[in-house]
Amino acid sequence: MTASFLILRIGDTRLALPMTAVREVLPVLPIDAPPGLPAPVLGFVLLQGAPVPVVAPLMLLDPMASVGAIGLFSHLVRLRGDGPCLLVDRAEDVVRGDVAPVDPEKSLNAAIVGELPLGDEVAHVIAVDRLLLDSERATLAALTVAAAARADQWRAA
């Protein structure tokens, strides 16, 4: 089955997100990082007055990874629904293609669901609903509520 994918670059890794999962692609915005956030949560951006969490997908796929300096050409990929923004080095392109199966041993907790051929390379197709565990989603929702309350305190001052 042919589908459309947003191609992302994170370091040397290329990921492919189904376009059905993408709400919008944004330039990097100021990220408010209150203390005490879990490592993959970089902070929050305000979009239309509401805080939206910013998550480092590389740290979700590889807990030993770290996020370096945010580059000038980095992007925030906002996921549909109540999803967070993903910080990526670059949103490169939108392509149409057929997904090839992936070796289950390389699926990283079943978050990688296939490989999308891109010329001589491949992009790992990500299932966004598998990036976070249910408990992580609940924690992220609670942190977002706290960030909204914090923003409201500053607006009231």
DSSP file (Angstrom, degrees, kcal/mol; ACC not computed):
  #  RESIDUE AA STRUCTURE BP1 BP2  ACC     N-H-->O    O-->H-N    N-H-->O    O-->H-N    TCO  KAPPA ALPHA  PHI   PSI    X-CA   Y-CA   Z-CA
    1    1 A M              0   0    0      0, 0.0    98,-0.6     0, 0.0     2,-0.4   0.000 360.0 360.0 360.0 130.2    0.0    0.0    0.0
    2    2 A T  E     +A   98   0A   0     96,-0.2     2,-0.3    94,-0.1    96,-0.2  -0.694 360.0 164.3 -87.9 136.6    1.4    3.4   -1.0
    3    3 A A  E     -A   97   0A   0     94,-2.1    94,-2.3    -2,-0.4     2,-0.4  -0.912  36.9-102.6-143.5 169.1    1.2    6.2    1.6
    4    4 A S  E     -A   96   0A   0     -2,-0.3    15,-2.4    92,-0.2    16,-0.4  -0.794  36.5-173.0 -99.5 141.0    2.6    9.7    2.2
    5    5 A F  E     -AB  95  18A   0     90,-3.1    90,-2.5    -2,-0.4     2,-0.6  -0.977  25.0-132.5-134.9 144.5    5.4   10.1    4.8
    6    6 A L  E     -AB  94  17A   0     11,-3.0    11,-2.5    -2,-0.3     2,-0.5  -0.874  28.6-141.3 -91.9 123.3    7.2   13.1    6.3
    7    7 A I  E     -AB  93  16A   0     86,-3.3    85,-2.5    -2,-0.6    86,-1.0  -0.767  22.1-172.4 -91.7 126.7   11.0   12.4    6.2
    8    8 A L  E     -AB  91  15A   0      7,-3.1     7,-2.4    -2,-0.5     2,-0.5  -0.871  13.8-148.5-118.4 148.4   12.8   13.5    9.3
    9    9 A R  E     +AB  90  14A   0     81,-2.8    81,-1.5    -2,-0.3    80,-1.3  -0.978  16.1 174.0-119.0 130.8   16.5   13.6   10.1
   10   10 A I  E >  S- B   0  13A   0      3,-2.8     3,-2.2    -2,-0.5     2,-0.2  -0.912  70.8 -53.7-131.1 103.9   17.9   13.1   13.6
   11   11 A G  T 3  S-     0   0    0     -2,-0.4    77,-0.0     1,-0.3    -1,-0.0  -0.494 121.3 -21.4  62.1-127.5   21.7   13.0   13.5
   12   12 A D  T 3  S+     0   0    0     -2,-0.2     2,-0.4    -3,-0.1    -1,-0.3   0.409 120.7  97.9 -90.4   1.3   22.6   10.3   10.9
   13   13 A T  E <   -B   10   0A   0     -3,-2.2    -3,-2.8   110,-0.0     2,-0.5  -0.729  58.0-155.6 -97.8 137.6   19.2    8.6   11.3
   14   14 A R  E     -B    9   0A   0     -2,-0.4   110,-2.3   108,-0.3     2,-0.3  -0.946  13.1-173.1-110.4 130.9   16.3    9.1    8.9
   15   15 A L  E     -Bc   8 124A   0     -7,-2.4    -7,-3.1    -2,-0.5     2,-0.5  -0.855  12.5-148.1-117.5 155.2   12.8    8.5   10.2
   16   16 A A  E     -Bc   7 125A   0    108,-2.8   110,-2.6    -2,-0.3    -9,-0.2  -0.989   9.2-167.0-126.1 123.4    9.5    8.5    8.3
   17   17 A L  E     -B    6   0A   0    -11,-2.5   -11,-3.0    -2,-0.5   110,-0.1  -0.917  30.9-112.8-105.9 132.5    6.2    9.6    9.9
   18   18 A P  E >   -B    5   0A   0      0, 0.0     3,-2.4     0, 0.0     4,-0.4  -0.427  23.3-129.9 -58.7 134.7    2.9    8.8    8.2
   19   19 A M  G >  S+     0   0    0    -15,-2.4     3,-1.1     1,-0.3   -14,-0.1   0.772 106.3  69.8 -60.6 -24.3    1.4   12.1    7.1
   20   20 A T  G 3  S+     0   0    0    -16,-0.4    -1,-0.3     1,-0.2   -15,-0.1   0.703  99.5  49.4 -65.0 -17.6   -1.8   11.0    8.8
   21   21 A A  G <  S+     0   0    0     -3,-2.4    59,-2.3    58,-0.1     2,-0.5   0.541  94.3  90.5 -95.0  -9.5    0.0   11.4   12.1
   22   22 A V  E <   +F   79   0B   0     -3,-1.1    57,-0.2    -4,-0.4     3,-0.1  -0.777  42.1 175.4 -98.9 125.4    1.4   14.9   11.4
   23   23 A R  E     -     0   0B   0     55,-3.0     2,-0.3    -2,-0.5    56,-0.2   0.884  68.6 -28.0 -87.3 -48.5   -0.6   18.0   12.4
   24   24 A E  E     -F   78   0B   0     54,-1.6    54,-2.7     2,-0.0     2,-0.5  -0.986  48.3-126.8-163.6 159.5    2.0   20.6   11.4
   25   25 A V  E     -F   77   0B   0     -2,-0.3    52,-0.2    52,-0.2    60,-0.0  -0.971  33.9-175.9-114.2 127.6    5.7   21.3   11.0
   26   26 A L  E     -F   76   0B   0     50,-3.3    50,-2.8    -2,-0.5     3,-0.1  -0.860  28.4-111.3-122.7 152.8    7.0   24.4   12.8
   27   27 A P  E     -F   75   0B   0      0, 0.0     2,-0.2     0, 0.0    48,-0.2  -0.364  61.4 -74.0 -68.8 165.8   10.3   26.2   13.0
   28   28 A V        -     0   0    0     46,-0.8     3,-0.0    44,-0.3    47,-0.0  -0.456  57.5-167.5 -64.7 131.1   12.0   25.9   16.4
   29   29 A L        -     0   0    0     -2,-0.2     2,-0.1    -3,-0.1    -3,-0.0  -0.705  39.2 -70.2-111.4 165.3   10.1   28.1   18.9
   30   30 A P        -     0   0    0      0, 0.0     2,-0.6     0, 0.0    16,-0.4  -0.385  50.8-148.4 -58.4 129.9   11.3   29.1   22.4
   31   31 A I        -     0   0    0     14,-0.1     2,-0.6    -2,-0.1    14,-0.2  -0.910   0.9-149.5-107.4 118.4   11.1   26.0   24.6
   32   32 A D  B     -G   44   0B   0     12,-3.1    12,-2.3    -2,-0.6     0, 0.0  -0.779  14.4-169.8 -86.4 120.4   10.3   26.6   28.3
   33   33 A A        -     0   0    0     -2,-0.6    10,-0.1    10,-0.2     3,-0.1  -0.780   1.1-166.7-117.1  87.0   12.0   23.9   30.3
   34   34 A P    >   -     0   0    0      0, 0.0     3,-0.6     0, 0.0   113,-0.0  -0.332  36.2 -91.6 -65.9 155.9   10.9   23.9   34.0
   35   35 A P  T 3  S+     0   0    0      0, 0.0     0, 0.0     0, 0.0     0, 0.0  -0.257 102.6  38.6 -67.1 155.4   13.1   21.8   36.3
   36   36 A G  T 3  S+     0   0    0      1,-0.3     3,-0.1    -3,-0.1    -3,-0.0   0.592  73.2 147.6  87.4  12.2   12.3   18.1   37.0
   37   37 A L    <   -     0   0    0     -3,-0.6    -1,-0.3     1,-0.1    -4,-0.0  -0.517  56.5-101.1 -78.6 148.0   11.2   17.0   33.5
   38   38 A P    >   -     0   0    0      0, 0.0     3,-1.8     0, 0.0    -1,-0.1  -0.363  42.2-104.6 -61.0 150.1   12.0   13.4   32.4
   39   39 A A  T 3  S+     0   0    0      1,-0.3    20,-0.1    -3,-0.1    17,-0.1   0.823 118.0  52.0 -51.7 -42.4   15.0   13.3   30.1
   40   40 A P  T 3  S+     0   0    0      0, 0.0    16,-2.6     0, 0.0     2,-0.8   0.697  94.4  81.6 -72.1 -14.3   13.1   12.8   26.8
   41   41 A V  E <   - H   0  55B   0     -3,-1.8    14,-0.2    14,-0.2     3,-0.1  -0.810  57.5-177.1 -93.3 112.4   10.8   15.8   27.6
   42   42 A L  E     -     0   0B   0     12,-2.6     2,-0.3    -2,-0.8    -1,-0.2   0.696  50.4 -89.5 -83.7 -19.4   12.7   18.9   26.6
   43   43 A G  E     - H   0  54B   0     11,-1.0    11,-2.9   -10,-0.1     2,-0.3  -0.991  50.3 -60.2 146.2-152.7   10.1   21.4   27.8
   44   44 A F  E     -GH  32  53B   0    -12,-2.3   -12,-3.1    -2,-0.3     2,-0.4  -0.977  26.7-155.9-136.1 144.5    7.0   23.1   26.4
   45   45 A V  E     - H   0  52B   0      7,-2.3     7,-2.7    -2,-0.3     2,-0.7  -0.908  26.1-122.5-112.2 148.7    6.2   25.6   23.6
   46   46 A L  E     + H   0  51B   0    -16,-0.4     2,-0.5    -2,-0.4    -2,-0.0  -0.829  31.3 179.1 -92.6 120.1    3.2   27.8   23.7
   47   47 A L  E >  S- H   0  50B   0      3,-2.8     3,-1.7    -2,-0.7    -2,-0.0  -0.979  74.8 -16.8-123.3 117.7    0.9   27.3   20.7
   48   48 A Q  T 3  S-     0   0    0     -2,-0.5    -1,-0.1     1,-0.3    -2,-0.0   0.870 129.6 -54.4  53.5  39.8   -2.2   29.4   20.5
   49   49 A G  T 3  S+     0   0    0      1,-0.2    -1,-0.3    -3,-0.0    -3,-0.1   0.409 118.6 105.0  80.9  -1.1   -1.7   30.2   24.2
   50   50 A A  E <  S-H   47   0B   0     -3,-1.7    -3,-2.8   101,-0.0     2,-0.2  -0.916  72.8-116.5-115.5 138.4   -1.6   26.5   25.3
   51   51 A P  E     -H   46   0B   0      0, 0.0    -5,-0.2     0, 0.0    97,-0.1  -0.513  27.7-169.0 -72.4 136.3    1.6   24.6   26.3
   52   52 A V  E     -H   45   0B   0     -7,-2.7    -7,-2.3    -2,-0.2    31,-0.1  -0.995  24.6-118.3-124.1 126.7    2.5   21.7   24.1
   53   53 A P  E     -H   44   0B   0      0, 0.0    32,-3.2     0, 0.0     2,-0.5  -0.324  18.4-145.0 -66.6 146.1    5.2   19.3   25.3
   54   54 A V  E     -Hi  43  85B   0    -11,-2.9   -12,-2.6    30,-0.2   -11,-1.0  -0.963  19.9-170.8-112.7 123.6    8.4   18.9   23.2
   55   55 A V  E     -Hi  41  86B   0     30,-3.1    32,-2.5    -2,-0.5   -14,-0.2  -0.886  24.1-132.4-118.7 144.4    9.8   15.4   23.1
   56   56 A A    >>  -     0   0    0    -16,-2.6     4,-1.1    -2,-0.4     3,-0.8  -0.842  16.5-164.4 -93.4 104.0   13.2   14.2   21.8
   57   57 A P  H 3> S+     0   0    0      0, 0.0     4,-2.1     0, 0.0     3,-0.3   0.827  85.7  62.9 -61.6 -30.3   12.2   11.1   19.7
   58   58 A L  H 3> S+     0   0    0      1,-0.2     4,-2.4     2,-0.2     7,-0.3   0.898 102.6  49.9 -60.2 -38.9   15.8    9.9   19.6
   59   59 A M  H <4 S+     0   0    0     -3,-0.8    -1,-0.2     1,-0.2     6,-0.1   0.753 108.8  52.7 -73.1 -23.5   15.8    9.6   23.4
   60   60 A L  H  < S+     0   0    0     -4,-1.1    -1,-0.2    -3,-0.3    -2,-0.2   0.858 116.3  38.9 -75.2 -35.5   12.6    7.6   23.2
   61   61 A L  H  < S+     0   0    0     -4,-2.1    -2,-0.2     1,-0.3    -3,-0.2   0.776 132.3  25.1 -84.0 -28.1   14.1    5.2   20.7
   62   62 A D    ><  -     0   0    0     -4,-2.4     3,-2.5    -5,-0.2    -1,-0.3  -0.797  65.0-168.5-139.0  93.0   17.5    5.1   22.4
   63   63 A P  T 3  S+     0   0    0      0, 0.0    -4,-0.1     0, 0.0    -1,-0.1   0.683  88.5  59.9 -58.2 -18.3   17.5    5.9   26.1
   64   64 A M  T 3  S+     0   0    0      2,-0.1    -5,-0.1     0, 0.0     2,-0.0   0.570  88.0  97.8 -84.9  -8.8   21.3    6.1   26.1
   65   65 A A    <   -     0   0    0     -3,-2.5     2,-0.3    -7,-0.3    -3,-0.0  -0.280  59.0-154.2 -75.1 162.9   21.2    9.0   23.5
   66   66 A S        -     0   0    0     -2,-0.0     2,-0.6   -26,-0.0    -2,-0.1  -0.953  17.1-117.0-135.0 157.9   21.4   12.6   24.4
   67   67 A V        -     0   0    0     -2,-0.3     3,-0.1     1,-0.1   -11,-0.0  -0.839  29.5-160.5 -97.8 125.6   20.2   15.8   22.7
   68   68 A G        -     0   0    0     -2,-0.6    -1,-0.1     1,-0.3     2,-0.0   0.072  47.8 -39.1 -83.2-159.6   22.9   18.2   21.6
   69   69 A A        -     0   0    0      1,-0.1     2,-0.5     0, 0.0    -1,-0.3  -0.355  66.5-109.6 -63.9 143.7   22.5   21.8   20.8
   70   70 A I        -     0   0    0     -3,-0.1    -1,-0.1     1,-0.1    19,-0.1  -0.673  39.7-131.8 -78.6 122.7   19.3   22.7   19.0
   71   71 A G    >   -     0   0    0     -2,-0.5     3,-1.4     1,-0.1   -43,-0.1  -0.279  13.7-115.3 -77.8 159.8   20.3   23.7   15.4
   72   72 A L  T 3  S+     0   0    0      1,-0.3   -44,-0.3   -45,-0.0    -1,-0.1   0.812 117.1  44.6 -60.7 -32.7   19.2   26.7   13.5
   73   73 A F  T 3  S+     0   0    0    -46,-0.1    18,-0.3    16,-0.1    -1,-0.3   0.210  85.4 126.3-101.7  15.3   17.4   24.5   11.0
   74   74 A S    <   -     0   0    0     -3,-1.4   -46,-0.8    16,-0.1     2,-0.3  -0.274  44.6-150.8 -67.3 159.6   15.7   22.2   13.5
   75   75 A H  E     -FJ  27  88B   0     13,-2.3    13,-2.5   -48,-0.2     2,-0.5  -0.923  13.6-135.8-131.2 156.9   12.0   21.7   13.3
   76   76 A L  E     -FJ  26  87B   0    -50,-2.8   -50,-3.3    -2,-0.3     2,-0.7  -0.971  18.0-158.3-107.9 125.2    9.1   20.9   15.7
   77   77 A V  E     -FJ  25  86B   0      9,-2.5     9,-2.5    -2,-0.5     2,-0.5  -0.907   9.0-152.9-106.3 109.7    6.8   18.3   14.3
   78   78 A R  E     -FJ  24  85B   0    -54,-2.7   -55,-3.0    -2,-0.7   -54,-1.6  -0.707  11.6-140.5 -86.5 127.4    3.4   18.6   16.0
   79   79 A L  E     -F   22   0B   0      5,-2.0   -57,-0.2    -2,-0.5     4,-0.1  -0.481  25.4 -95.6 -84.5 156.2    1.5   15.3   16.1
   80   80 A R  S >  S+     0   0    0    -59,-2.3     3,-1.4    -2,-0.2    -1,-0.1  -0.165  89.5  10.3 -65.5 163.1   -2.3   15.1   15.5
   81   81 A G  T 3  S-     0   0    0      1,-0.2   -58,-0.0     2,-0.0   -60,-0.0  -0.410 133.0 -26.1  69.3-140.6   -4.7   15.0   18.5
   82   82 A D  T 3  S+     0   0    0     -2,-0.1    -1,-0.2   -30,-0.0    -2,-0.1   0.184 100.1 137.0 -91.3  16.6   -3.2   15.8   21.9
   83   83 A G    <   -     0   0    0     -3,-1.4    -2,-0.0    -4,-0.1    45,-0.0  -0.149  52.6-113.7 -66.2 159.2    0.2   14.6   20.7
   84   84 A P        -     0   0    0      0, 0.0    -5,-2.0     0, 0.0     2,-0.4  -0.162  30.7 -97.5 -78.4 177.8    3.4   16.3   21.6
   85   85 A C  E     -iJ  54  78B   0    -32,-3.2   -30,-3.1    -7,-0.2     2,-0.5  -0.822  32.8-140.7 -91.8 140.4    5.8   18.1   19.3
   86   86 A L  E     -iJ  55  77B   0     -9,-2.5    -9,-2.5    -2,-0.4     2,-0.6  -0.907   9.7-139.0-101.4 127.8    8.9   16.1   18.2
   87   87 A L  E     + J   0  76B   0    -32,-2.5     2,-0.3    -2,-0.5   -11,-0.2  -0.780  31.9 172.0 -86.8 121.3   12.1   18.0   18.0
   88   88 A V  E     - J   0  75B   0    -13,-2.5   -13,-2.3    -2,-0.6   -78,-0.2  -0.911  43.6-123.0-128.0 155.5   14.1   16.9   14.9
   89   89 A D  S    S-     0   0    0    -80,-1.3     2,-0.3    -2,-0.3   -79,-0.2   0.863  93.8 -10.8 -63.8 -34.5   17.2   18.1   13.3
   90   90 A R  E     -A    9   0A   0    -81,-1.5   -81,-2.8   -16,-0.2     2,-0.8  -0.916  49.5-139.6-166.6 136.0   15.3   18.6   10.1
   91   91 A A  E     +A    8   0A   0    -18,-0.3   -83,-0.2    -2,-0.3     3,-0.1  -0.913  35.6 179.6 -92.6 111.0   12.0   17.9    8.4
   92   92 A E  E     -     0   0A   0    -85,-2.5     2,-0.3    -2,-0.8    -1,-0.2   0.895  41.8 -33.7 -88.7 -43.0   13.4   17.1    5.0
   93   93 A D  E     -A    7   0A   0    -86,-1.0   -86,-3.3     2,-0.0     2,-0.5  -0.985  44.2-112.0-169.3 165.6   10.6   16.2    2.6
   94   94 A V  E     +A    6   0A   0     -2,-0.3     2,-0.3   -88,-0.2   -88,-0.2  -0.989  42.5 174.4-114.4 126.8    7.2   14.6    2.0
   95   95 A V  E     -A    5   0A   0    -90,-2.5   -90,-3.1    -2,-0.5     2,-0.4  -0.902  27.1-135.3-130.5 158.2    7.4   11.4   -0.1
   96   96 A R  E     +A    4   0A   0     -2,-0.3     2,-0.3   -92,-0.2   -92,-0.2  -0.919  44.0 129.1-109.3 140.7    5.1    8.7   -1.2
   97   97 A G  E     -A    3   0A   0    -94,-2.3   -94,-2.1    -2,-0.4     2,-0.4  -0.992  53.9 -90.5-173.9 174.8    6.2    5.1   -1.1
   98   98 A D  E     -A    2   0A   0     -2,-0.3     2,-0.4   -96,-0.2   -96,-0.2  -0.858  39.0-127.6-103.5 136.5    5.6    1.5    0.0
   99   99 A V        -     0   0    0    -98,-0.6    17,-0.2    -2,-0.4     3,-0.1  -0.685  16.2-150.0 -87.9 131.4    6.8    0.3    3.4
  100  100 A A  B     -D  115   0A   0     15,-3.4    15,-2.7    -2,-0.4    -1,-0.0  -0.705  31.4 -96.6 -93.0 151.1    8.9   -2.8    3.6
  101  101 A P        -     0   0    0      0, 0.0     2,-0.4     0, 0.0    13,-0.2  -0.252  36.1-136.7 -64.9 156.6    8.8   -5.0    6.7
  102  102 A V        -     0   0    0     11,-0.3     5,-0.1    10,-0.1    -3,-0.0  -0.884  24.9-100.5-115.2 147.4   11.3   -4.5    9.4
  103  103 A D    >   -     0   0    0     -2,-0.4     3,-2.6     1,-0.2     4,-0.2  -0.505  32.2-131.6 -62.0 124.7   13.2   -7.2   11.3
  104  104 A P  G >  S+     0   0    0      0, 0.0     3,-1.3     0, 0.0     6,-0.3   0.781 106.0  62.4 -53.5 -28.4   11.4   -7.5   14.7
  105  105 A E  G 3  S+     0   0    0      1,-0.2     3,-0.3     2,-0.1     4,-0.1   0.701 105.8  46.3 -70.3 -17.5   14.7   -7.4   16.5
  106  106 A K  G <  S+     0   0    0     -3,-2.6    -1,-0.2     1,-0.2    -3,-0.1   0.222  84.2  97.5-105.1  12.9   15.2   -3.9   15.0
  107  107 A S  S <>>S-     0   0    0     -3,-1.3     5,-2.9    -4,-0.2     4,-0.8   0.555  79.0-137.8 -84.3  -6.5   11.8   -2.6   15.8
  108  108 A L  T >45S-     0   0    0     -3,-0.3     3,-1.7     1,-0.2     4,-0.1   0.960  81.0 -27.0  47.9  74.9   12.8   -0.8   19.1
  109  109 A N  T 345S-     0   0    0      1,-0.3    -1,-0.2    -5,-0.2    -4,-0.1   0.789 115.8 -66.7  60.0  30.9    9.8   -1.8   21.3
  110  110 A A  T 345S+     0   0    0     -6,-0.3    -1,-0.3     2,-0.1    -2,-0.2   0.597 110.6 118.5  68.0  13.5    7.6   -2.1   18.1
  111  111 A A  T <<5 +     0   0    0     -3,-1.7    16,-2.8    -4,-0.8     2,-0.7   0.823  64.2  65.4 -76.5 -31.3    7.9    1.7   17.5
  112  112 A I  E   < + E   0 126A   0     -5,-2.9    14,-0.2    14,-0.2    -2,-0.1  -0.836  62.5 172.7 -92.5 117.9    9.6    1.1   14.2
  113  113 A V  E     -     0   0A   0     12,-2.5   -11,-0.3    -2,-0.7     2,-0.3   0.461  56.1 -20.7-108.5  -3.4    7.0   -0.7   12.0
  114  114 A G  E     - E   0 125A   0     11,-0.9    11,-2.9   -13,-0.2     2,-0.4  -0.987  60.0 -99.5 178.6 179.3    8.8   -0.7    8.6
  115  115 A E  E     -DE 100 124A   0    -15,-2.7   -15,-3.4    -2,-0.3     9,-0.2  -0.986  21.4-153.2-125.8 135.3   11.4    0.7    6.3
  116  116 A L  E     - E   0 123A   0      7,-3.0     7,-2.2    -2,-0.4     2,-0.2  -0.928  21.4-130.1-108.6 113.5   10.8    3.1    3.5
  117  117 A P  E     - E   0 122A   0      0, 0.0     2,-0.3     0, 0.0     5,-0.3  -0.427  25.8-179.6 -65.1 132.2   13.3    2.9    0.7
  118  118 A L  E >   - E   0 121A   0      3,-3.2     3,-2.2    -2,-0.2     2,-0.3  -0.763  58.9 -72.5-131.7  84.7   14.7    6.4   -0.3
  119  119 A G  T 3  S-     0   0    0     -2,-0.3    -1,-0.1     1,-0.3     0, 0.0  -0.501 116.6 -10.5  64.1-122.5   17.1    5.9   -3.1
  120  120 A D  T 3  S+     0   0    0     -2,-0.3    -1,-0.3    -3,-0.1     2,-0.2   0.495 134.2  59.8 -85.6  -4.3   20.2    4.2   -1.7
  121  121 A E  E <  S- E   0 118A   0     -3,-2.2    -3,-3.2    -5,-0.0     2,-0.3  -0.578  70.6-138.1-114.6 176.4   19.0    4.7    1.9
  122  122 A V  E     - E   0 117A   0     -5,-0.3     2,-0.4    -2,-0.2  -108,-0.3  -0.977   6.0-145.1-133.1 151.6   16.1    3.8    4.0
  123  123 A A  E     - E   0 116A   0     -7,-2.2    -7,-3.0    -2,-0.3     2,-0.5  -0.948  24.9-121.7-111.9 138.3   14.0    5.7    6.5
  124  124 A H  E     -cE  15 115A   0   -110,-2.3  -108,-2.8    -2,-0.4     2,-0.5  -0.686  25.2-133.1 -80.2 123.0   12.6    3.9    9.6
  125  125 A V  E     -cE  16 114A   0    -11,-2.9   -12,-2.5    -2,-0.5   -11,-0.9  -0.661  22.3-151.3 -81.7 125.5    8.8    4.2    9.6
  126  126 A I  E     - E   0 112A   0   -110,-2.6     2,-0.8    -2,-0.5   -14,-0.2  -0.805  13.0-146.3-103.1 135.4    7.6    5.2   13.1
  127  127 A A    >   -     0   0    0    -16,-2.8     3,-2.3    -2,-0.4     4,-0.3  -0.884  14.9-159.5 -93.7 105.4    4.2    4.3   14.6
  128  128 A V  G >  S+     0   0    0     -2,-0.8     3,-1.2     1,-0.3     4,-0.5   0.791  87.2  63.1 -62.7 -27.5    3.7    7.4   16.7
  129  129 A D  G 3  S+     0   0    0      1,-0.2    -1,-0.3     2,-0.1   -18,-0.1   0.617 104.4  49.6 -71.8  -9.0    1.1    5.7   19.0
  130  130 A R  G <  S+     0   0    0     -3,-2.3    -1,-0.2   -19,-0.2    -2,-0.2   0.386  85.8  85.9-107.1   1.4    4.0    3.4   20.1
  131  131 A L  S <  S+     0   0    0     -3,-1.2     2,-0.4    -4,-0.3    -2,-0.1   0.881  94.2  40.1 -68.8 -36.6    6.6    6.0   20.9
  132  132 A L  S    S-     0   0    0     -4,-0.5     2,-0.1   -21,-0.0    -1,-0.1  -0.897  80.5-128.6-116.0 142.4    5.2    6.5   24.4
  133  133 A L     >  -     0   0    0     -2,-0.4     4,-2.4     1,-0.1     5,-0.2  -0.419  35.5-106.0 -74.2 161.5    4.0    3.9   26.9
  134  134 A D  H  > S+     0   0    0      1,-0.2     4,-2.2     2,-0.2     5,-0.2   0.900 123.2  50.9 -57.3 -41.7    0.6    4.5   28.5
  135  135 A S  H  > S+     0   0    0      1,-0.2     4,-2.2     2,-0.2    -1,-0.2   0.872 109.5  50.4 -65.8 -35.9    2.3    5.5   31.8
  136  136 A E  H  > S+     0   0    0      2,-0.2     4,-2.6     1,-0.2    -2,-0.2   0.886 109.0  51.7 -68.4 -38.1    4.5    8.0   29.9
  137  137 A R  H  X S+     0   0    0     -4,-2.4     4,-2.3     2,-0.2    -2,-0.2   0.912 110.2  49.2 -62.4 -41.8    1.5    9.5   28.2
  138  138 A A  H  X S+     0   0    0     -4,-2.2     4,-2.2     2,-0.2    -2,-0.2   0.913 112.0  47.9 -64.5 -42.8   -0.2    9.9   31.5
  139  139 A T  H  X S+     0   0    0     -4,-2.2     4,-2.5     1,-0.2    -2,-0.2   0.917 111.4  50.7 -63.0 -43.1    2.9   11.6   33.0
  140  140 A L  H  X S+     0   0    0     -4,-2.6     4,-2.0     1,-0.2    -2,-0.2   0.886 109.4  51.0 -62.8 -39.5    3.2   13.9   30.0
  141  141 A A  H  X S+     0   0    0     -4,-2.3     4,-2.1     2,-0.2    -1,-0.2   0.915 111.1  48.0 -64.0 -42.9   -0.5   14.9   30.3
  142  142 A A  H  X S+     0   0    0     -4,-2.2     4,-2.1     1,-0.2    -2,-0.2   0.899 111.4  50.2 -65.1 -40.4    0.0   15.7   34.0
  143  143 A L  H  X S+     0   0    0     -4,-2.5     4,-2.2     1,-0.2    -1,-0.2   0.864 109.0  52.5 -65.0 -35.3    3.2   17.7   33.2
  144  144 A T  H  X S+     0   0    0     -4,-2.0     4,-2.2     2,-0.2    -2,-0.2   0.897 107.9  50.5 -67.9 -40.5    1.2   19.6   30.5
  145  145 A V  H  X S+     0   0    0     -4,-2.1     4,-2.2     2,-0.2    -2,-0.2   0.917 111.5  48.9 -61.4 -43.2   -1.5   20.5   33.0
  146  146 A A  H  X S+     0   0    0     -4,-2.1     4,-2.3     1,-0.2    -2,-0.2   0.883 109.9  51.5 -64.5 -38.5    1.2   21.8   35.4
  147  147 A A  H  X S+     0   0    0     -4,-2.2     4,-2.3     2,-0.2    -1,-0.2   0.879 109.1  50.7 -66.0 -37.3    2.8   23.8   32.6
  148  148 A A  H  X S+     0   0    0     -4,-2.2     4,-2.4     2,-0.2    -2,-0.2   0.911 110.5  48.9 -65.7 -42.2   -0.6   25.4   31.8
  149  149 A A  H  X S+     0   0    0     -4,-2.2     4,-1.9     2,-0.2    -2,-0.2   0.900 111.2  50.5 -63.4 -40.4   -1.1   26.3   35.5
  150  150 A R  H  X S+     0   0    0     -4,-2.3     4,-1.5     2,-0.2    -2,-0.2   0.919 110.6  48.4 -63.6 -43.9    2.3   27.8   35.6
  151  151 A A  H  X S+     0   0    0     -4,-2.3     4,-2.0     1,-0.2    -2,-0.2   0.892 109.1  54.0 -63.6 -39.4    1.7   29.9   32.5
  152  152 A D  H  X S+     0   0    0     -4,-2.4     4,-2.0     1,-0.2    -1,-0.2   0.870 104.0  55.8 -63.0 -36.8   -1.6   31.1   33.9
  153  153 A Q  H  X S+     0   0    0     -4,-1.9     4,-0.8     1,-0.2    -1,-0.2   0.900 109.1  46.6 -61.8 -40.3    0.1   32.3   37.1
  154  154 A W  H  < S+     0   0    0     -4,-1.5     3,-0.3     1,-0.2    -1,-0.2   0.866 110.8  51.5 -71.7 -35.5    2.4   34.4   35.0
  155  155 A R  H  < S+     0   0    0     -4,-2.0    -1,-0.2     1,-0.2    -2,-0.2   0.863 109.1  51.9 -67.2 -34.3   -0.4   35.8   32.9
  156  156 A A  H  <        0   0    0     -4,-2.0    -1,-0.2     1,-0.2    -2,-0.2   0.695 360.0 360.0 -75.3 -18.9   -2.3   36.8   36.1
  157  157 A A     <        0   0    0     -4,-0.8    -1,-0.2    -3,-0.3    -2,-0.1   0.492 360.0 360.0 -73.5 360.0    0.7   38.6   37.5
